Amino acid sequence: MKLLGFIAIGLILSVIAIVITIALIPSTDDFDLGNPLWNGLSILTKSHNITPINAISVSSLTSGTVLVMGVDVGFTELEIKALREFTERGGYLVILEDFRSIGYSLVGALGFKVDVFNGILVDPLFYHKDYTLPRVTLGNSTGYFNYGTAIREHDGVCVGYSSSFSFIDINMNKAYDSGEPRGPLCIAVEWHLGRGMVVLITDSSIAINSMVYANEKLLEVLVSGNVYVISDKWYKGLYSTLRSNAIDMYDTLVGTRFRYILVLVLLALYPLIVRMVSVFREEVVDELDLIIRRTLNLNPSWDPEILKSIAREWYKHWRSSRS
């Protein structure tokens, strides 16, 4: 019984520790809405009250802005259909992409043409901290890219440009070499689709925490009204997956009728938990009695009442430290 009691208490404490960890430590994945580190979207999420949504659920929206940024997983035909119908109804679809092809494939699936340069957009004169964070202009607003690129060809309307000093660093040496495309270069294109609009920006990172303050004016142009972000197209780490599943389970248990079942289970387990704690305390007392007897056997001249008094004081201190 002693071993089982320790095992049960250990399991309970482990579950409590896991719950506290999941509740207090957010994900560190790229673009995660709760990630407070440099690569997360926690600042943008709080400042614009952004709502995560999956691509299929976009079909239920009647208006607003939907962000697609830095996606890792391609879109199915049904998801593309949902995004197209949302935009045709008057929605605003903003796609942020850099060197990966998925965002540009989505543009193509929606019926438009776009091709980008295979290199980083840099600017040796107008930049934020580093050449690879060049200044760009979208309408009348300015901001800064973070390892973005520029558009080579398109069939829309260019609405954003880099400066005339910028260029595409194809060999990644941060210096201009003969033949590399020079600015001003197109960094944003828009297309009309039904009553709505599709906008493409050639950098997926302008809204992450490390760039959001430098791009406040730029984001005001892109993010307004009810804002949603496609959140089911990013690869998740193991911790983020476990945390997401745990949160979903909590929402299911607490936010639905399952909470009544949970209450009944806890009520049913309460006597068992009380019994386990009681047994554990009894075992502590028995262990103290055994220690006192062994001590007296080794030291028969010692006063047993004094030893018991010391043991009682220790036990009171032990209980108070855990209450």
C-alpha positions in Angstrom: 0.0 0.0 0.0 2.9 2.3 0.8 4.4 1.9 -2.7 1.0 2.3 -4.4 0.3 5.5 -2.4 3.6 7.1 -3.4 3.0 6.1 -7.0 -0.5 7.6 -7.0 0.6 10.8 -5.4 3.5 11.1 -7.8 1.1 10.7 -10.7 -1.2 13.3 -9.4 1.7 15.8 -8.8 3.0 15.0 -12.4 -0.4 15.8 -13.9 -0.6 19.0 -11.9 2.9 20.0 -13.1 2.0 19.3 -16.7 -1.2 21.3 -16.5 0.6 24.3 -15.0 3.4 24.1 -17.6 0.9 24.0 -20.5 -1.1 26.9 -18.9 1.9 29.1 -18.3 4.4 28.4 -21.1 3.3 29.3 -24.6 4.4 27.8 -27.9 7.6 29.0 -29.5 6.7 28.0 -33.0 7.0 30.4 -35.9 3.9 32.6 -36.4 2.1 31.1 -33.4 -0.5 33.6 -32.2 0.4 33.0 -28.6 4.2 33.0 -29.0 5.7 36.1 -27.3 9.2 35.6 -28.7 10.7 37.4 -31.7 9.2 34.9 -34.2 5.6 34.8 -32.8 2.5 36.9 -33.5 1.4 37.6 -29.9 1.7 41.4 -30.3 -0.3 41.6 -33.5 -2.9 39.2 -32.1 -3.5 41.4 -29.0 -3.3 44.8 -30.8 -5.8 43.8 -33.6 -7.8 41.1 -31.8 -6.9 38.5 -34.4 -9.0 35.3 -34.5 -7.4 32.0 -35.6 -9.4 30.1 -38.2 -8.9 27.2 -40.5 -9.2 27.6 -44.3 -12.5 25.7 -44.7 -14.2 27.8 -42.0 -13.5 30.9 -44.1 -16.6 30.0 -46.1 -18.7 31.1 -43.1 -17.3 34.6 -43.1 -19.3 37.4 -44.8 -16.6 40.2 -44.5 -13.3 41.1 -42.9 -9.6 40.5 -43.5 -8.1 37.0 -43.8 -4.3 36.7 -43.4 -2.3 33.9 -45.0 1.3 34.1 -43.9 4.3 31.8 -44.2 2.2 28.7 -44.7 4.0 25.3 -44.7 1.1 23.1 -45.9 -0.7 23.5 -49.3 -4.3 24.3 -49.8 -6.9 21.7 -51.0 -9.4 22.4 -53.7 -12.2 22.9 -51.2 -10.1 25.3 -49.1 -9.2 27.3 -52.3 -12.9 27.4 -53.2 -13.7 28.7 -49.7 -11.1 31.5 -50.0 -12.3 32.4 -53.4 -15.9 32.6 -52.4 -15.0 34.7 -49.3 -13.1 37.2 -51.5 -15.8 37.3 -54.2 -18.4 38.3 -51.5 -16.3 41.3 -50.6 -13.6 39.9 -48.4 -10.0 41.1 -48.2 -7.5 38.3 -48.6 -3.9 39.2 -47.7 -1.1 36.7 -48.6 2.3 37.2 -47.1 5.0 35.0 -48.7 8.8 35.1 -49.2 10.8 32.3 -51.0 8.4 29.4 -50.5 6.0 28.5 -53.3 2.8 27.8 -51.4 1.6 31.4 -51.1 2.3 32.0 -54.8 0.6 28.7 -55.7 -2.5 29.9 -53.9 -2.4 33.1 -56.0 -2.2 30.9 -59.1 -5.0 28.7 -57.9 -7.2 31.8 -57.6 -6.6 32.6 -61.3 -3.8 35.1 -61.2 -0.2 35.2 -62.4 2.9 36.1 -60.3 6.6 35.3 -60.4 9.2 36.4 -57.9 13.0 36.8 -57.9 15.2 34.0 -56.4 17.1 36.3 -54.1 16.8 38.5 -51.0 15.7 42.1 -51.3 18.4 44.4 -49.7 18.9 48.1 -49.5 22.4 49.6 -48.6 20.9 53.0 -47.9 17.4 52.7 -46.5 17.1 49.9 -44.0 16.2 48.9 -40.5 19.2 47.6 -38.5 20.6 45.6 -41.4 20.7 45.6 -45.3 18.4 42.6 -45.3 15.7 44.7 -43.6 15.1 47.2 -46.4 12.5 50.0 -46.4 9.5 49.5 -48.5 6.4 51.6 -49.4 2.9 50.4 -49.6 0.6 53.2 -50.8 1.5 56.2 -48.6 2.8 54.0 -45.7 6.4 52.8 -45.2 7.7 49.7 -43.4 10.6 47.2 -43.5 11.0 43.7 -44.9 12.7 40.9 -43.0 14.5 38.7 -45.6 11.8 39.2 -48.2 12.1 39.3 -52.0 10.4 41.2 -54.9 8.1 40.4 -57.8 9.5 39.8 -61.3 6.2 39.4 -63.2 2.5 39.7 -62.4 -0.9 40.5 -64.0 -2.3 42.7 -61.2 -1.6 46.2 -60.1 1.6 46.9 -58.2 0.8 48.9 -55.0 4.2 48.6 -53.2 7.8 49.4 -54.0 11.3 49.3 -52.6 13.6 52.3 -53.0 15.7 53.1 -56.1 18.8 52.0 -54.1 17.5 48.5 -53.4 18.5 45.4 -55.4 18.0 41.6 -55.4 21.0 40.0 -53.8 21.1 36.7 -55.7 24.4 35.4 -54.4 23.6 36.6 -50.8 26.8 38.7 -50.4 24.9 41.9 -49.4 26.7 43.7 -52.2 25.5 44.7 -55.7 26.9 42.6 -58.5 26.5 43.2 -62.2 23.2 41.7 -63.5 21.4 41.7 -60.2 17.9 43.4 -60.5 17.9 47.0 -59.2 15.2 49.1 -57.6 12.7 50.4 -57.4 11.2 46.9 -57.4 7.6 45.8 -56.9 6.9 44.2 -53.5 3.1 44.2 -53.4 0.4 43.4 -55.9 -3.3 43.5 -55.7 -6.1 41.9 -57.8 -9.8 42.4 -57.8 -11.8 39.2 -57.3 -15.6 39.7 -57.4 -16.4 42.4 -54.9 -13.3 41.7 -52.9 -9.5 42.0 -53.2 -6.5 39.8 -53.1 -3.2 41.4 -52.0 0.2 39.7 -52.1 3.2 41.0 -50.1 6.6 39.3 -50.8 7.6 38.9 -47.2 6.0 36.6 -44.6 7.6 38.2 -41.6 6.5 41.8 -41.5 4.0 41.1 -38.7 6.1 39.0 -36.4 6.9 40.4 -32.9 10.4 41.5 -33.8 9.1 43.6 -36.8 5.6 44.7 -35.8 6.6 48.0 -34.3 8.7 49.0 -37.3 5.7 48.1 -39.5 2.8 49.7 -37.6 1.9 52.0 -40.4 2.3 49.3 -43.0 0.1 46.9 -41.1 -2.6 49.6 -40.7 -3.0 49.5 -44.4 -3.3 45.6 -44.5 -5.1 44.8 -41.2 -8.4 46.5 -40.4 -11.9 45.5 -39.3 -12.5 41.9 -38.2 -9.2 40.1 -38.8 -8.7 36.4 -39.1 -5.5 34.3 -39.7 -5.3 30.9 -41.3 -3.7 28.9 -38.4 -3.9 25.3 -39.6 -1.3 25.6 -42.3 1.9 25.8 -40.1 4.0 22.9 -38.9 3.7 22.5 -35.2 6.4 21.2 -32.8 5.7 18.4 -30.4 5.1 20.7 -27.4 2.8 23.0 -29.4 0.8 19.9 -30.6 0.4 18.6 -27.1 -0.5 22.1 -25.8 -3.0 22.6 -28.5 -4.6 19.2 -27.9 -4.7 19.8 -24.2 -6.4 23.2 -24.6 -8.9 21.7 -27.0 -9.6 18.9 -24.5 -10.1 21.5 -21.8 -12.4 23.6 -23.9 -14.4 20.4 -24.7 -14.6 19.4 -21.1 -15.4 22.8 -19.7 -17.3 24.4 -22.5 -19.7 21.6 -23.3 -22.0 19.2 -21.4 -19.0 17.0 -20.7 -18.3 19.4 -17.8 -21.1 17.7 -15.9 -19.4 14.3 -16.4 -16.1 15.8 -15.3 -17.7 17.1 -12.0 -19.3 13.7 -11.4 -15.9 11.9 -11.9 -14.1 14.3 -9.6 -16.8 13.8 -6.9 -16.5 10.0 -7.3 -12.7 10.2 -7.0 -12.7 12.6 -4.0 -13.1 9.9 -1.3 -10.3 7.9 -3.0 -8.0 11.0 -3.0 -8.8 11.7 0.7 -8.1 8.1 1.5 -4.8 8.2 -0.3 -3.7 11.3 1.5 -4.8 9.8 4.8 -2.9 6.6 4.2 0.2 8.6 3.3 0.0 10.6 6.5 -0.5 7.3 8.5 2.5 5.9 6.8 4.6 9.0 7.7 3.5 8.6 11.4 4.3 4.8 11.3 7.7 5.6 9.8 8.4 8.1 12.6 7.4 5.5 15.2 9.8 3.0 13.6 12.6 5.5 13.6 12.0 6.3 17.3 12.1 2.6 18.2 15.3 2.0 16.3 16.9 5.1 17.9 16.0 3.9 21.4 17.4 0.4 20.6 20.7 2.1 19.7 20.5 4.5 22.6 18.5 2.9 25.5 19.4 5.7 27.9 17.6 8.4 25.8 14.2 9.7 27.0 11.5 8.3 24.6 9.1 11.2 25.5 11.6 13.7 24.3 12.1 11.8 21.0 8.3 11.6 20.5 8.0 15.3 21.2 10.6 16.1 18.6 8.9 13.8 16.1 5.5 15.5 16.8 7.0 19.0 16.2 8.6 17.8 13.0 5.3 16.3 11.8 3.4 19.5 12.5 6.0 21.5 10.6 5.9 19.0 7.7 2.1 19.3 7.5 2.0 23.1 7.7 4.6 23.4 5.0 2.3 21.5 2.7 -1.0 23.2 3.6 
